[in-house]
Amino acid sequence: CHAGCSHAAILAALGIEATSRKASGQQRIVATYAYTDAGGKVLFEKVRYEPKDFRIRHRDASGAEVWRLPAGIEPPLYRLPAVKAAMASGEPVYLVEGEKDADRLAAAGLCATTNFDGAAAGHQKPKWRASYTAALAGADVVLLPDNDEPGRAHMRHIAAALAGKALVHWLELPGLPLKGDTSNWLDAGHTADEFKELVADASQMRPGDRR
């Protein structure tokens, strides 16, 4: 529908129960990630399902639920107010490849963020936006790639984008399985203190560095 009707309204017009897909057991919501502006106003939410899938929803001016990005909104960095607070106090910002990892680090008392689109596949163009680079100008950024080539390629692109604009460190967590991420590392029993020790030894990246 190009007229702006909500997902629920479209299903109702077709005589389909809005809850039929989830009620069948095929999918269930396991997490909701709120994307806000720098002042904390919620712009939209990314809804995570199992089996793994993502959908976007927001509230329009009337308060109706609409399942898509708001018109005219460029997605900000995840947890943007926390990012700005960390930058103001000189604390590092940990950049990971997904909202789940960012939330895990935030629960440990660290400032973490991710880009809305995730990592690009090999045939896709990089998904890092110029607005993200601008938001992190002057920050102390620690890049945490997933343990696969798309994850490392994603972080190499970010490092190049931030070169000369932010202080960038690169940290590959030891012992990660193939395609493993920060959450996997924490699930294996590692602690926030161990993480901070590794961060202290993380190497600084300079323009032209390859990882």
Backbone as CSV, one residue per row, in Angstrom:
resi,resn,N_x,N_y,N_z,CA_x,CA_y,CA_z,C_x,C_y,C_z
1,CYS,0.842,-1.192,0.000,0.000,0.000,0.000,0.878,1.244,0.000
2,HIS,0.664,2.149,-0.964,1.460,3.369,-1.055,0.729,4.579,-0.470
3,ALA,-0.426,4.341,0.134,-1.197,5.450,0.697,-0.886,5.693,2.165
4,GLY,0.000,4.852,2.730,0.378,5.057,4.125,-0.423,4.265,5.120
5,CYS,-1.228,3.301,4.648,-2.018,2.490,5.573,-1.111,1.644,6.458
6,SER,-1.555,1.399,7.675,-0.771,0.570,8.586,-0.850,-0.892,8.164
7,HIS,0.105,-1.682,8.657,0.119,-3.119,8.388,-1.190,-3.756,8.852
8,ALA,-1.636,-3.375,10.046,-2.868,-3.945,10.596,-4.078,-3.587,9.729
9,ALA,-4.124,-2.361,9.204,-5.251,-1.931,8.376,-5.310,-2.711,7.073
10,ILE,-4.135,-2.991,6.492,-4.095,-3.751,5.245,-4.622,-5.164,5.468
11,LEU,-4.175,-5.796,6.561,-4.637,-7.146,6.866,-6.146,-7.170,7.115
12,ALA,-6.645,-6.148,7.830,-8.073,-6.086,8.120,-8.883,-5.956,6.836
13,ALA,-8.395,-5.149,5.886,-9.102,-4.963,4.617,-9.155,-6.259,3.818
14,LEU,-8.133,-7.109,4.028,-8.082,-8.383,3.320,-8.781,-9.501,4.090
15,GLY,-9.275,-9.174,5.285,-9.950,-10.174,6.084,-9.007,-11.172,6.726
16,ILE,-7.768,-10.738,6.982,-6.763,-11.626,7.577,-6.542,-11.218,9.022
17,GLU,-6.474,-12.178,9.907,-6.195,-11.881,11.307,-4.771,-11.369,11.453
18,ALA,-4.613,-10.242,12.125,-3.288,-9.624,12.241,-2.317,-10.488,13.015
19,THR,-2.831,-11.354,13.874,-1.939,-12.158,14.703,-1.740,-13.565,14.154
20,SER,-2.275,-13.844,12.966,-2.256,-15.222,12.476,-0.855,-15.760,12.269
21,ARG,0.058,-14.933,11.755,1.411,-15.414,11.472,2.138,-15.803,12.737
22,LYS,2.026,-14.941,13.761,2.719,-15.215,15.012,2.023,-16.334,15.772
23,ALA,0.693,-16.348,15.717,-0.048,-17.355,16.448,0.227,-18.750,15.915
24,SER,0.650,-18.846,14.642,0.924,-20.152,14.053,2.188,-20.765,14.619
25,GLY,2.958,-19.976,15.325,4.208,-20.475,15.885,5.388,-20.303,14.954
26,GLN,5.156,-19.717,13.773,6.246,-19.542,12.823,7.231,-18.478,13.286
27,GLN,6.750,-17.436,13.905,7.606,-16.351,14.361,7.134,-15.834,15.710
28,ARG,8.079,-15.325,16.478,7.719,-14.665,17.728,8.694,-13.520,17.959
29,ILE,8.213,-12.457,18.580,9.061,-11.304,18.882,9.945,-11.642,20.077
30,VAL,11.256,-11.420,19.927,12.193,-11.693,21.014,12.887,-10.427,21.527
31,ALA,12.839,-9.342,20.765,13.476,-8.100,21.225,12.944,-6.923,20.418
32,THR,12.951,-5.763,21.049,12.575,-4.526,20.383,13.656,-3.487,20.665
33,TYR,14.193,-2.890,19.603,15.289,-1.928,19.735,14.797,-0.547,19.310
34,ALA,14.788,0.384,20.249,14.313,1.740,19.962,15.456,2.594,19.421
35,TYR,15.231,3.224,18.301,16.165,4.194,17.726,15.632,5.589,18.025
36,THR,16.470,6.409,18.626,16.046,7.737,19.057,16.929,8.817,18.455
37,ASP,16.458,10.049,18.537,17.324,11.170,18.181,18.242,11.470,19.355
38,ALA,19.100,12.489,19.225,20.079,12.784,20.267,19.423,13.183,21.586
39,GLY,18.191,13.663,21.520,17.476,14.057,22.732,16.699,12.936,23.381
40,GLY,16.709,11.759,22.780,16.014,10.610,23.357,14.617,10.364,22.825
41,LYS,14.153,11.154,21.852,12.823,10.938,21.271,12.864,9.711,20.369
42,VAL,11.936,8.781,20.581,11.892,7.567,19.770,11.427,7.905,18.352
43,LEU,12.251,7.544,17.372,11.919,7.761,15.968,11.236,6.540,15.360
44,PHE,11.756,5.366,15.709,11.176,4.111,15.230,11.769,2.974,16.054
45,GLU,11.235,1.791,15.871,11.732,0.600,16.550,12.079,-0.475,15.530
46,LYS,13.131,-1.200,15.801,13.455,-2.403,15.031,13.003,-3.590,15.866
47,VAL,12.156,-4.412,15.308,11.587,-5.557,16.020,12.286,-6.826,15.532
48,ARG,12.822,-7.592,16.485,13.520,-8.829,16.137,12.621,-10.033,16.413
49,TYR,12.568,-10.924,15.450,11.776,-12.149,15.563,12.688,-13.376,15.588
50,GLU,12.170,-14.459,16.109,12.744,-15.779,15.928,11.688,-16.656,15.265
51,PRO,12.043,-17.426,14.212,13.350,-17.468,13.555,13.792,-16.063,13.141
52,LYS,15.118,-15.870,13.019,15.698,-14.543,12.900,15.147,-13.764,11.722
53,ASP,14.580,-12.615,12.046,14.012,-11.707,11.055,13.843,-10.360,11.745
54,PHE,13.793,-9.297,10.958,13.641,-7.955,11.517,12.577,-7.197,10.735
55,ARG,11.797,-6.383,11.475,10.849,-5.469,10.861,10.924,-4.132,11.585
56,ILE,10.504,-3.080,10.886,10.577,-1.713,11.435,9.165,-1.189,11.651
57,ARG,8.956,-0.503,12.786,7.657,0.100,13.040,7.835,1.467,13.699
58,HIS,6.851,2.319,13.508,6.829,3.616,14.186,5.372,4.035,14.375
59,ARG,5.164,5.101,15.111,3.833,5.683,15.300,3.714,6.940,14.435
60,ASP,2.641,7.029,13.680,2.457,8.227,12.868,1.852,9.347,13.714
61,ALA,1.531,10.469,13.073,1.044,11.640,13.808,-0.249,11.359,14.559
62,SER,-1.026,10.400,14.085,-2.284,10.071,14.747,-2.105,9.033,15.855
63,GLY,-0.890,8.509,15.971,-0.628,7.477,16.967,-0.792,6.065,16.445
64,ALA,-1.142,5.936,15.155,-1.314,4.608,14.562,0.040,3.943,14.330
65,GLU,0.060,2.633,14.470,1.276,1.860,14.268,1.490,1.618,12.769
66,VAL,2.678,1.989,12.286,2.996,1.844,10.867,4.264,1.008,10.747
67,TRP,4.225,-0.023,9.912,5.350,-0.961,9.822,6.282,-0.594,8.674
68,ARG,7.034,0.458,8.895,8.084,0.881,7.961,8.833,2.033,8.612
69,LEU,9.941,2.459,8.002,10.652,3.631,8.489,9.789,4.883,8.294
70,PRO,9.870,5.832,9.210,9.153,7.101,9.003,9.701,7.831,7.788
71,ALA,8.841,8.459,7.031,9.263,9.210,5.850,10.191,10.348,6.250
72,GLY,11.262,10.520,5.495,12.167,11.636,5.720,13.122,11.476,6.884
73,ILE,13.156,10.290,7.510,14.039,10.049,8.657,15.235,9.227,8.218
74,GLU,16.437,9.731,8.457,17.635,8.929,8.237,17.970,8.229,9.545
75,PRO,18.076,6.913,9.525,18.322,6.191,10.783,19.585,6.680,11.486
76,PRO,19.490,6.987,12.781,20.668,7.412,13.548,21.445,6.198,14.046
77,LEU,22.570,6.434,14.689,23.258,5.377,15.404,22.364,4.862,16.524
78,TYR,22.466,3.596,16.820,21.712,3.007,17.931,22.238,3.543,19.255
79,ARG,21.337,3.802,20.194,21.669,4.323,21.526,22.402,5.673,21.416
80,LEU,21.949,6.516,20.520,22.632,7.788,20.246,22.803,8.682,21.470
81,PRO,21.804,8.861,22.351,22.037,9.712,23.526,23.193,9.217,24.395
82,ALA,23.326,7.898,24.558,24.430,7.349,25.346,25.766,7.599,24.656
83,VAL,25.769,7.535,23.331,26.987,7.822,22.572,27.430,9.256,22.812
84,LYS,26.502,10.191,22.731,26.845,11.602,22.930,27.313,11.855,24.365
85,ALA,26.701,11.185,25.343,27.111,11.341,26.735,28.519,10.803,26.945
86,ALA,28.825,9.661,26.343,30.163,9.080,26.469,31.207,9.988,25.833
87,MET,30.902,10.527,24.690,31.839,11.431,24.028,32.094,12.673,24.872
88,ALA,31.049,13.200,25.486,31.189,14.406,26.306,32.063,14.170,27.528
89,SER,32.043,12.924,28.034,32.834,12.616,29.233,34.163,11.954,28.911
90,GLY,34.471,11.812,27.626,35.749,11.232,27.229,35.822,9.721,27.330
91,GLU,34.670,9.057,27.446,34.650,7.597,27.529,34.640,6.995,26.124
92,PRO,35.180,5.782,25.961,35.178,5.153,24.642,33.784,4.718,24.219
93,VAL,33.612,4.647,22.912,32.374,4.146,22.317,32.719,2.842,21.601
94,TYR,32.031,1.764,21.976,32.294,0.461,21.374,31.317,0.239,20.226
95,LEU,31.869,-0.042,19.045,31.046,-0.175,17.864,30.986,-1.649,17.462
96,VAL,29.793,-2.213,17.505,29.573,-3.630,17.236,28.656,-3.784,16.025
97,GLU,28.334,-5.046,15.691,27.604,-5.305,14.452,26.129,-5.613,14.673
98,GLY,25.563,-5.215,15.769,24.147,-5.470,15.969,23.650,-4.932,17.294
99,GLU,22.357,-4.700,17.356,21.758,-4.135,18.563,21.890,-5.062,19.767
100,LYS,21.798,-6.367,19.545,21.918,-7.321,20.652,23.262,-7.174,21.349
101,ASP,24.349,-7.090,20.565,25.680,-6.922,21.147,25.800,-5.579,21.868
102,ALA,25.239,-4.533,21.263,25.294,-3.212,21.893,24.595,-3.212,23.242
103,ASP,23.448,-3.873,23.306,22.706,-3.937,24.567,23.463,-4.754,25.616
104,ARG,24.135,-5.812,25.189,24.899,-6.627,26.144,26.023,-5.806,26.773
105,LEU,26.719,-5.028,25.971,27.794,-4.196,26.516,27.227,-3.066,27.376
106,ALA,26.099,-2.508,26.965,25.466,-1.455,27.763,25.060,-1.992,29.135
107,ALA,24.580,-3.232,29.183,24.194,-3.841,30.459,25.398,-4.017,31.371
108,ALA,26.593,-4.080,30.779,27.829,-4.201,31.557,28.402,-2.838,31.931
109,GLY,27.659,-1.768,31.614,28.089,-0.426,31.995,28.968,0.271,30.980
110,LEU,28.999,-0.222,29.744,29.825,0.363,28.696,28.943,1.031,27.653
111,CYS,29.492,1.996,26.938,28.737,2.657,25.879,28.985,1.929,24.571
112,ALA,27.957,1.381,23.987,28.094,0.648,22.730,27.021,1.082,21.751
113,THR,27.347,0.988,20.480,26.417,1.386,19.436,26.606,0.497,18.223
114,THR,25.720,0.652,17.262,25.817,-0.042,15.983,25.089,0.782,14.949
115,ASN,25.373,0.514,13.686,24.622,1.175,12.624,23.347,0.407,12.334
116,PHE,22.349,1.092,11.861,21.019,0.525,11.651,21.023,-0.648,10.676
117,ASP,21.845,-0.579,9.623,21.753,-1.535,8.528,22.582,-2.801,8.721
118,GLY,23.476,-2.824,9.706,24.336,-3.982,9.882,25.455,-4.018,8.861
119,ALA,26.072,-5.191,8.716,27.184,-5.353,7.783,26.665,-5.714,6.402
120,ALA,27.397,-5.288,5.388,27.022,-5.611,4.011,27.568,-6.982,3.622
121,ALA,26.814,-7.691,2.793,27.328,-8.915,2.191,28.365,-8.538,1.131
122,GLY,29.093,-9.536,0.660,30.202,-9.255,-0.251,29.808,-8.514,-1.516
123,HIS,28.590,-8.738,-2.017,28.151,-8.122,-3.264,27.470,-6.770,-3.043
124,GLN,27.301,-6.371,-1.784,26.591,-5.137,-1.483,27.567,-3.993,-1.210
125,LYS,27.093,-2.776,-1.407,27.910,-1.631,-1.051,27.889,-1.467,0.467
126,PRO,28.943,-0.875,1.067,28.982,-0.692,2.524,27.762,0.067,3.025
127,LYS,27.323,-0.279,4.234,26.099,0.287,4.797,26.353,1.379,5.835
128,TRP,27.589,1.811,5.965,27.916,2.902,6.884,27.553,4.225,6.238
129,ARG,26.860,5.092,6.963,26.396,6.373,6.435,27.318,7.521,6.859
130,ALA,27.377,8.546,6.016,28.182,9.722,6.341,27.699,10.374,7.636
131,SER,26.406,10.278,7.922,25.868,10.880,9.147,26.418,10.186,10.393
132,TYR,26.752,8.890,10.293,27.345,8.174,11.427,28.758,8.692,11.694
133,THR,29.506,8.903,10.614,30.852,9.460,10.760,30.788,10.823,11.429
134,ALA,29.851,11.657,10.994,29.706,12.988,11.582,29.354,12.894,13.065
135,ALA,28.489,11.943,13.425,28.066,11.796,14.820,29.218,11.372,15.723
136,LEU,30.199,10.655,15.166,31.319,10.146,15.970,32.585,10.988,15.841
137,ALA,32.498,12.131,15.193,33.670,12.993,15.052,34.206,13.389,16.432
138,GLY,35.483,13.109,16.660,36.117,13.438,17.935,36.001,12.355,18.988
139,ALA,35.316,11.253,18.671,35.112,10.180,19.657,36.323,9.254,19.732
140,ASP,36.416,8.529,20.839,37.363,7.427,21.003,36.571,6.151,20.710
141,VAL,36.808,5.539,19.553,35.973,4.440,19.062,36.754,3.127,19.062
142,VAL,36.149,2.085,19.602,36.734,0.748,19.581,35.869,-0.118,18.666
143,LEU,36.468,-0.618,17.582,35.764,-1.451,16.626,35.856,-2.918,17.034
144,LEU,34.708,-3.600,17.061,34.635,-5.003,17.475,34.013,-5.833,16.353
145,PRO,34.817,-6.313,15.413,34.253,-7.064,14.292,33.767,-8.447,14.698
146,ASP,32.703,-8.911,14.052,32.326,-10.311,14.161,33.436,-11.158,13.532
147,ASN,33.508,-12.433,13.927,34.588,-13.294,13.457,34.241,-13.932,12.106
148,ASP,34.113,-13.092,11.097,33.962,-13.564,9.722,34.402,-12.435,8.800
149,GLU,34.588,-12.754,7.528,35.112,-11.751,6.617,34.141,-10.585,6.395
150,PRO,32.814,-10.816,6.271,31.917,-9.662,6.163,32.018,-8.730,7.373
151,GLY,32.165,-9.319,8.580,32.282,-8.494,9.775,33.545,-7.656,9.778
152,ARG,34.662,-8.280,9.382,35.915,-7.521,9.338,35.897,-6.475,8.220
153,ALA,35.315,-6.839,7.058,35.221,-5.871,5.962,34.373,-4.668,6.373
154,HIS,33.299,-4.938,7.098,32.422,-3.865,7.587,33.198,-2.907,8.490
155,MET,33.960,-3.460,9.418,34.706,-2.615,10.338,35.885,-1.923,9.654
156,ARG,36.490,-2.553,8.641,37.554,-1.871,7.893,36.995,-0.650,7.179
157,HIS,35.791,-0.779,6.629,35.179,0.370,5.955,34.904,1.494,6.962
158,ILE,34.414,1.136,8.142,34.150,2.150,9.163,35.451,2.827,9.594
159,ALA,36.500,2.022,9.767,37.792,2.590,10.161,38.272,3.606,9.134
160,ALA,38.097,3.279,7.856,38.512,4.214,6.807,37.673,5.484,6.842
161,ALA,36.369,5.324,7.093,35.486,6.488,7.143,35.822,7.403,8.316
162,LEU,36.245,6.811,9.445,36.541,7.589,10.653,37.980,8.101,10.700
163,ALA,38.825,7.646,9.789,40.236,8.041,9.805,40.374,9.564,9.759
164,GLY,41.118,10.089,10.719,41.326,11.532,10.791,40.195,12.293,11.455
165,LYS,39.119,11.603,11.777,37.957,12.256,12.396,37.703,11.759,13.817
166,ALA,38.208,10.559,14.120,38.029,9.974,15.455,39.270,9.149,15.783
167,LEU,39.459,8.868,17.065,40.532,7.977,17.502,39.981,6.561,17.418
168,VAL,40.579,5.728,16.579,40.010,4.417,16.285,40.945,3.305,16.763
169,HIS,40.368,2.356,17.523,41.082,1.158,17.942,40.370,-0.067,17.380
170,TRP,41.132,-1.128,17.173,40.607,-2.376,16.603,40.789,-3.482,17.621
171,LEU,39.710,-4.205,17.927,39.793,-5.295,18.896,39.055,-6.522,18.384
172,GLU,39.793,-7.604,18.152,39.190,-8.894,17.821,39.217,-9.747,19.083
173,LEU,38.053,-10.114,19.569,37.954,-10.867,20.816,38.538,-12.269,20.634
174,PRO,39.423,-12.701,21.514,40.065,-14.011,21.361,39.101,-15.155,21.652
175,GLY,39.286,-16.242,20.915,38.504,-17.446,21.187,37.117,-17.470,20.591
176,LEU,36.785,-16.512,19.727,35.451,-16.512,19.121,35.336,-17.639,18.095
177,PRO,34.195,-18.327,18.057,33.975,-19.303,16.987,33.760,-18.578,15.662
178,LEU,33.818,-19.303,14.565,33.543,-18.710,13.268,32.161,-18.071,13.286
179,LYS,32.077,-16.851,12.823,30.862,-16.029,12.809,30.427,-15.609,14.208
180,GLY,31.280,-15.816,15.201,30.962,-15.412,16.561,31.004,-13.903,16.731
181,ASP,30.336,-13.421,17.798,30.271,-11.987,18.055,30.464,-11.708,19.546
182,THR,30.293,-10.469,19.925,30.494,-10.061,21.311,29.586,-10.824,22.265
183,SER,28.332,-11.040,21.883,27.409,-11.781,22.745,27.889,-13.211,22.964
184,ASN,28.399,-13.848,21.901,28.933,-15.203,22.043,30.090,-15.229,23.029
185,TRP,30.925,-14.200,22.969,32.094,-14.122,23.850,31.652,-13.974,25.306
186,LEU,30.668,-13.136,25.552,30.149,-12.968,26.909,29.406,-14.224,27.374
187,ASP,28.695,-14.881,26.468,27.985,-16.109,26.806,28.949,-17.221,27.225
188,ALA,30.189,-17.145,26.734,31.189,-18.162,27.063,31.753,-17.977,28.470
189,GLY,31.278,-16.965,29.189,31.695,-16.778,30.570,32.694,-15.664,30.797
190,HIS,33.050,-14.945,29.739,33.976,-13.825,29.894,33.263,-12.644,30.556
191,THR,34.041,-11.800,31.208,33.463,-10.723,32.013,33.777,-9.349,31.427
192,ALA,33.073,-8.351,31.947,33.328,-6.973,31.532,34.744,-6.545,31.901
193,ASP,35.257,-7.035,33.031,36.631,-6.687,33.426,37.640,-7.260,32.435
194,GLU,37.421,-8.494,31.987,38.298,-9.075,30.967,38.235,-8.241,29.689
195,PHE,37.041,-7.830,29.359,36.842,-7.029,28.158,37.635,-5.726,28.249
196,LYS,37.567,-5.066,29.396,38.272,-3.794,29.565,39.777,-3.982,29.485
197,GLU,40.281,-5.111,29.976,41.716,-5.389,29.877,42.141,-5.537,28.417
198,LEU,41.317,-6.207,27.637,41.624,-6.358,26.218,41.578,-5.008,25.505
199,VAL,40.600,-4.184,25.880,40.478,-2.858,25.265,41.725,-2.028,25.540
200,ALA,42.272,-2.148,26.747,43.462,-1.371,27.108,44.649,-1.714,26.213
201,ASP,44.640,-2.951,25.688,45.743,-3.384,24.822,45.407,-3.286,23.343
202,ALA,44.214,-2.834,23.019,43.803,-2.777,21.617,44.654,-1.764,20.860
203,SER,45.044,-2.137,19.655,45.934,-1.273,18.886,45.172,-0.144,18.216
204,GLN,45.822,1.012,18.179,45.227,2.158,17.498,45.415,2.015,15.998
205,MET,44.379,2.333,15.236,44.469,2.273,13.784,44.831,3.637,13.223
206,ARG,45.619,3.591,12.176,46.007,4.810,11.480,45.552,4.714,10.022
207,PRO,45.416,5.857,9.343,44.967,5.817,7.952,45.815,4.854,7.136
208,GLY,45.138,3.997,6.365,45.843,3.047,5.519,46.066,1.692,6.165
209,ASP,45.822,1.563,7.480,45.974,0.271,8.157,44.993,-0.746,7.577
210,ARG,45.457,-1.999,7.475,44.591,-3.088,7.031,44.508,-4.135,8.130
211,ARG,43.322,-4.652,8.371,43.126,-5.692,9.379,42.425,-6.884,8.748
